Amino acid sequence: MGGDPAACDAIAERLRESECEPVRTLLVVGAGPKALAVAAKAHVLRELGLPAPRVVVVEPHAVGGNWLPSGGWTDGRHRLGTSPEKDVGFPYRSTFARGRNREIDAAMQAFSWTSFLVDQGGYAEWIDRGRPSPQHHVWAKYLQWVGHRIGLDPVAGRVTSISPAAAGWQVSVTGAAGAMTRIDADELMITGPGRSNRALARHPKVLSIQDFWELAGRRELPVSSRVAVIGGGETAGSALDELVRHEMLTVSVISPMATLYTRGESFFENSLYSDPGKWSGLSVEQRRDVIRRTDRGVFSVRVQESLLGDNRVHHLQGRVVRVADDGPGVTLTLRNSPRPDEVHAFDLVVDATGGQPLWFLELFDSDAADLLELAVGGPPTQARIEATIGYDLAVSGLESKLFLPNLAALTQGPGFPNLSCLGELSDRVLSSMPVAGNSPTVSETARSGAGVGVSSLRK
């Protein structure tokens, strides 16, 4: 470690290894649901006398920050698109240690959504109200409750650089006051969607999703008659859900899809998210079809139902290829090959295309970037990285583990990038650590992605 002495001393104290045996350190970027799921499972394993890494979480805002207004992705008042019962332990089907898995699941239930409600005195009311999806800020409160119960103390700061080290990774963290600290970790897990302050153009009438929620939270959204929202996923869905509460004449949703699709919510679709074990039996084409129909570029059923009865909402198909000033407004050029380009004028545009899957690459120094390029077989594109994600949700071919659950959908299952199987996610990440006398109750064939080789995924 290096940098600010006081900060280094504080973190060194928290990272001090056990005198009995060395403990590996897993550093997680972002204190969201995935980080809490892994930290809670590691806590349970240690309480049960099973080996687990020390989990260090780096977060610039707060635990669950992306579900709070401070994170820039929401105003905190909109509702969770996934059932809250898909909590940090779901689906409570551990495969970590043969003979101990039921014990692990039982211990994890102490950190469940229902345990949170019971502890807060709201369980009966939640049941009587029909198990509604909580508002985002309540979900953040649940994550903070989990963190408090396991004694999680995140390192406050933003990761600014990632470098390979002799036995793992060196991560540079810059605090709010500008002090920089370097943390050595054996393994690294990166979560989160990246920055929310990016917009497709610098224009006063084009808002990033962070700009949008800041204005909406202050009740200062500009009065507009023609509004466009770019994007077809849940980020766009939440923005639309907010916009229809305002006096807008028309709200156009711009996406390259033929129409606005609703997320599949039947048992059959949900089971693929909750039980990734079925995923290995599907071809690459079938996997992509499932993801396209149920996850990427789709709205939740709740959002779709709220928009159906509003005749101000329309869909415009196309990709935005040009943004131009138009006096008091802005014009967007939409491309739909082979049709001619179309130009539409708006008073306000919200870029709600969501996070950038490869946002973390800007943190890698040249040595880390070279290692990743060697591991994926070329420049690290999304397709190449996705193809190399192994059973443990880490990039295959790297000596030091780099867990990228947000890019694990294609090879390992669509539930890993979201909230659909956080308990399974923590099992897979932590099962990469050797457990003396125990082994995960999963076949080596399943571990290697049975039936679908990496070479076929790269095509």
N, C-alpha and C positions, 0 to 999 in steps of 0.2 A: 504494500500500500504506500501511497505518497500523497502529498498535497497538504491541506490544512491540518496541522498537528492535533488540534482538539478533536476534530471530526474523525481523524484516523484512529486516535486513541479510543474513542467511543465505539467505533465499529470493530476495532480489534478486540475489545473486551467482549462484544457480543458474538464474535466469531471464534473465540478461544476454544481450541479443541479439547476434547475429553482427555484426562491423564491416563485413562485405561486403554483406549484404543483410538486411532485416528477416525475422524468422522468427515465424510465428504461433504462439500458445500454445493448446493444447488442454488444458483442465483436466478430469480425470476424477475423479468422486466414487466412491471405493471401489476397493481394490486386489485385485480378483478376476480371474477368467479373462478377462473382456471387456477390462478395463484392460490386462492383460498382453498380450493379443493385439494390441491397438492399439499399445501401446508397443513391442512386439517388431517389428511390421511397420514402424513409423516408424523404428526403429533400422536395420533392414535397408535401407530406402529411402535413408537418409542414407549408409550404408556403400557403396551402389551409385551414389552421386552423384545421386540423385533427390530432389526437394524433399519435405519432410515437416515437419509441425508439431513444435514442442517439446511433449512430453507430460508434464504435471505431474499426479501422482496424489496425492490426499488420502485418508488412511486412518487411522482411530482406533486400530486394533489392530495388525495385521501383514499383510504380503502373504498373500493367501489366508485372511484371518482368519475368514471365515464357514465355513471347512472345519475350523476348530480349535475346541476347547472355549471359548476366550476370546471367540469370536464369538457364542455363544449359540444356534446353530442345530444343533449336533451335539456329541457327545462325542469326535469325531474317529476313533472306532473302527469306525463303520459304513461300508459300502462304497459307492463311487460307483455311481450308477444308470446312467450313460452310459459307453460304452467309453472308456478313457483315451486311446486312439489318436485320438479326436476332440479333439485338443490345440489349442494356440494357433494353429497354422497350418492345421488341417483346414478344408476339403478340398483344400488345395494346388492351387487352380485360380484363380490371381490374374488379375484383369482390370484391374490398375491402370495399366499402361503398355505400350502395344502394342510388341511386339518385345523386351520385357524381362521378361515375366511368368514364363517358365520360370526365368530367373535369380533372380527374386524368390522363387519357390517353393523352389528349391534352397537358397537362403540361409536361408529360414525353417526348413528341416529341421534346422538346427543347434540349434533350440529345441524339437524334437519330444519327445514322451513317450519314444520309443525312444532318442533321443540322451541324454536324462536317465538312463535305465536303464543305458545303456552307460557313461556317465560315472561313475555310482555303483557300477558293477560288479554290477548285478542283472539284466541283460538275459537271460542264459542261463537263470537260475532262473525268471524270469517266463514265458519261453517253455515251459520244461519243466513248469511248473505249470498250463499251459493258458490263459495270458493272463488271469488273474483280475482282476476290478475291484479297484483299490487301495482301501485304507481312506482316509477323508476326510483324515486328517492327512498321508498320503503324497501325496495330490493337492496339498495345500497346500505340501508340501515341493517338489514339482515346480514350482509357480508361483513359489516363492521362488528356486529355481534359475534359472528364466528371468529373473526380475528381477535377480538378481546378474550374470548373463552380459551383460545389456544395460546394466548400470550404473544401474538404476532406484533412485532415492533418494526414496521417498514423503515427502510432508509429513505429519508425525505430528500428527493432530488430527481434530476432528469439524467438518464444515461446519455452521454455525449460521445462516447467512443468505446469500441469493442476490439480487443486485440488478442491474438493467441498467446498463451503463456507456456512455460515449460511443461506444466501438468494440468492444463485446462484453459481458462480464459481470464483475461484481465479487463475489468469493466471500469470505465471512468464515469464518475457521477458528479454532476454540478448541482450544488444546492441553491436555494433561493437567494442567498446572499452572494453567490458567485464563487464560493469556495469549492475547489475540486478535490475529490477523493477517489483513489483507485482501490478496487476490491478484487481480490483473487478468488476465483471459484473453479471448482472441478468441472461443473456442468452448468449449462445455461439454457433457460427457457424464455422465449420471447412471446409475449401475448399482446393483445390490444390492436386497435385499428390504425394507429398512427395519429398524426395531427388532424384536428378538425377545422383548421383555419385556412385550408386550401380551397381556392375557387378556380374555375376554368379560365377566368380572365380578371384582370385588374380593372374594375369599372364600378362606380358608385352604386349602380343598380344591379350588380351581380354580387350576391351574398354567399359566403361560405356557410356551411351548416353551423359553425360557431357564431358567426355574425348573426345568423337568423335567430338562434336561440337566445342570444344576448338581447336582441331587440324585442323578441317576443316576451322574454322574462320581465323586461322593463315596460311592457305594453307600449312599445314605441315602433312597431312595424309601420313602415310608411303606408299611407293610404294609396291603394293601387286598384286599378280596374282590371288590368290584364296581368296575371301572374303566371310564371312558369316554374315548375319544379323538375329538375333534371335528375332522373334516377327511377328505378323500378323496384327497389328493395325496401327493407324496413326503415332505413334512414329517411328515404323519401316518404314512406307511408306515415311516419310520425309527423313530418313537416306538413303533409297534406291534412292530417288530422287536426293540426293546429290552425292551418290557413282557413279551413272551412268554417271556423268559429268567428272569422273576421268578415268585414264587409267588402268582399271581392266580387267583381262581376263575373269573371271567368278564371278558372285555375286549370292550366294545361300541364299534364304530366308527360314529360318527354323521355322516351326510352326506345331502344332499337327493336324491342320485341313487338310482335304483331298486335298484342293487346296487353292489358294489365292482368296478370295471372294471380290467382289466389294460392297460397301455400297449401299443399296437401296436408290434411289434418285427420285422415282416417287412421284406423288401427294399422293398416298395412304400410302406409308411409311412415307413421310414427315409430313402428317397430324397427325399421331400418336405422333410425336415429338412436333409439334406446339400446339396440342390440347390434353393434357393429360386427358381431361374429358372422352374420349372414352376408356381409359385404364381399368377403373373399370369393363367394360363389358366383358373383356377377361379372360379366365381361366389362371391359373398359367402356364400351359404348353404352351398356346398360347403366353403368355407374354415372356417366355424364348425363344421361337422360333423367335419372332420378334427381340429381342435383339441380338440373335446369328446371325441372317441373316443381320442385318442392322447396328450393332454398334460394338460389340466386335470381335476383330480379323478380321476386314475388312479394305480395303483401300478405299479412296475416288475415285470417278470416274476419277478425274483429274490425280491422281497418277497412277492409273491403266493404263490409256491411254498413259501416258509417258513411262511406262515400257513395254507395249505390243510389240512395235517395236524393242526392244533391246534384241537380242538373247544371250546376256551374262547373263541375269537374269533367274534363275531357282528356282524351289520350291523343298525343301526337307521336307518330312513329318516326324514328330517325336518330342519327348521331349528330351531335353539334360539331360542326367543322369550322365555324367562324362566328365571332362575336363582334358586333360593330355598334358604334354610337348612333343613336337615333334621336337627337335632340334631348328631350326630357327622359327618354327611355333607352331601350337597347333592342337590337335585332339579332336573331339567331338564325343561322343557316343550317338547315337539317338535310342530311344526306341519306337517301334510300336507294341505293343502286338496284336495278338499272334506271329508276325513275329520275327525272331532273331534280336538282336541288330545290328546296323550298325555303323561303324567307318569311319569318314571323316576327312581329313586333310585340314587345312587352314593356310594361312599366316597371316590373320587378322580376328578377330571376334568382332562384335558390339552387345552388349546386349541392344536391343531396345524393351524389353518386356513392357516398360511403367511404370507408377506409381504403387505404392503398395496401394491397397484400404484401408488397415488398418494401414497405416503408423502412424497415429495420436495416436495409442494406446501406443506407446513408450513414449508419453508425459504425460500420466495419472499416477498420483501417486497411491499408493495401495488403498486409500480410494475411489478415482474416479473409479478405475478399479473394485472395489467391487460393487459400485452403478450400474455401467453399467452391470456387470454380473447378478445382481439381476433383472435388467430391461429386459434383453434379455433371461433370463431363463437358463443361463449356461455360460460357457466360451465364451467370445465375438468373435465368428467366423464371417466371412463375411455373411454366410447364416443366422445366428441368428439375426445379426444387421439389415440386409436388411429386414427381415420379420417383424421387429418392427417399421419401419419408417412409421409415420402416415401422414395424409393429409397435415399437416404443415411442413413436411419434417424433423421432429424431432423424436428422439427415444421415443416411447411410454413407459410410466411407470417411467420416470424420473421426479421428482418434478420441477427441474430447466431445462429449455429447452436446448437440445443439438441438433442443426440442422446439419444434415449430408446429404446434397443434392447429393453428389457424390455416395451415396449408396441408392438412392431413386428410381432407375430405375424399379426394380421389382414390388414394391407395388404401386408406384405413376405415373410412366411414364418414358420412355427412354430419354426424352428431358432434364430432370433435371440435370444429371451429366455433360452435355455438354453445348453448346451455343444455344440450340434450342428453349428455352422458358424462357429466363431470366426474362421477365416481369411477367410471371406466377409464377416463383420461388419467386420473391420478394413479390408478393401478398400473397402467402401462408405463407411465413416466418413472414411477418408483420401482417397478419390477426390473428396470435396467440395472438396478443395484443388486449384487449377489446376496442371497439370503441363505445363511448357513443352515443346512439340514432341511431346507424347504425349497420348493420350486413352484412357479406358477402352474396352475392346472390348465395349461393350454398347450396344444400340440406345436411342435416345431414347424409343421406345415402351415398352421394358422399364423405363426409368427412371421413366416416369410411371405405372407400374402398369397395363400394357396391358389394356384391356378392362373395367376396373373403376374408375369415376370416384369422386372423393371424395364427391360428392353421394349416390351410391348407397350408400356405406358409412355415411353419417350417418343413413340411414333406420332 
